[in-house]
């Protein structure tokens, strides 16, 4: 496994992990690592990372629009109001991952998110408070992008204390990477400087 792939047909050098899947490459190029402070998008990603547990992210990415339709666009208040009939509807939806524990978790976590918003004003304000003070950067040639960090472990612990589920340290770190709380594009990846510029320009909530 190398840190970055050779330049592709478009002349761009990327992180190794998207491979050559068109949708995965687009996700890497335009979304992963770019900072997000929209509450519903943050909530969506936490939910989808939970649904990914035991699966590949590409599997979830290919079903993402189905998830959005099924979960009301991941509007926090909407999902928090889901009841037993909604859970049964979701269990019958072949377009998503039909796992009762994960579906129940998404509904529970929406209700916990409402509590966080009541306390902190926004979900973003709470989550971005866990941004590492000194975000690391995988060096050129590195194969050691971490699966979790002390910050992700601490955030996972606090989320669990608040009653969230499917939020272990590895899941939480994948969330932090994707939502731009850290910039884990490897040195040499064309997307790294742009993500870092967006992080520098971001007004933290």
C-alpha positions, 0 to 999 in steps of 0.5 A, spaced: 500 500 500 502 506 497 501 513 500 499 516 494 497 513 487 501 515 481 497 521 477 491 518 473 488 519 466 486 526 469 493 528 471 492 528 478 495 524 484 491 522 489 490 518 496 490 511 495 484 509 498 479 511 492 482 506 487 479 507 480 471 507 482 468 513 479 464 515 485 469 514 490 474 518 486 469 524 486 467 523 493 475 523 495 476 529 490 470 534 492 468 532 499 472 528 504 476 532 508 473 539 507 470 542 513 463 542 514 459 546 520 452 544 517 448 540 523 444 536 518 450 534 514 454 532 520 449 528 523 448 524 517 455 523 517 455 520 524 449 516 522 452 513 515 458 511 519 454 507 524 451 504 518 458 502 515 460 498 521 462 491 518 461 494 511 465 498 506 464 505 506 463 504 498 457 500 500 454 506 504 456 511 499 452 507 493 446 507 497 447 514 500 441 517 496 437 512 498 438 513 505 437 521 505 430 519 502 429 514 507 431 519 513 428 525 511 434 528 508 437 527 515 434 533 518 435 532 526 428 534 528 425 529 523 429 523 525 428 525 532 420 524 531 421 517 528 416 512 531 415 505 531 412 505 524 418 509 521 422 503 524 418 498 520 418 502 514 425 503 514 426 495 515 422 494 509 426 499 505 431 495 500 435 501 498 438 502 505 442 497 510 436 494 514 439 493 520 434 494 526 440 496 531 443 501 526 436 504 525 434 504 532 441 507 533 440 513 528 433 515 531 436 515 538 442 519 536 437 524 533 434 525 539 441 525 543 443 530 537 437 535 539 439 535 547 446 537 544 443 542 540 439 545 546 446 545 550 451 548 545 446 551 540 448 547 535 451 540 534 457 543 530 459 547 536 459 541 540 463 537 535 468 542 533 470 543 540 474 536 539 478 538 533 485 536 535 489 542 537 495 540 532 492 536 526 497 531 524 498 530 517 500 523 514 507 524 511 509 523 504 510 515 503 506 514 509 502 508 510 500 510 517 494 514 517 491 512 524 484 508 525 483 512 531 486 518 535 486 520 542 481 526 540 476 521 537 477 516 543 475 522 547 469 524 543 467 517 542 467 516 550 463 523 551 458 521 546 457 515 549 456 518 556 451 522 552 447 516 550 449 516 543 450 509 540 455 506 534 460 511 536 466 508 537 473 511 536 474 508 529 467 510 527 468 517 530 475 518 527 472 516 520 467 522 521 472 527 523 477 525 517 471 526 512 468 532 515 474 536 515 476 536 523 483 533 521 486 533 514 488 526 512 489 527 505 497 524 504 502 529 502 502 529 494 495 528 494 492 534 490 486 535 494 490 536 500 492 543 499 485 545 498 482 542 504 487 545 508 486 552 505 478 551 507 480 549 514 484 555 515 479 560 512 473 556 516 470 560 522 469 555 527 462 555 530 
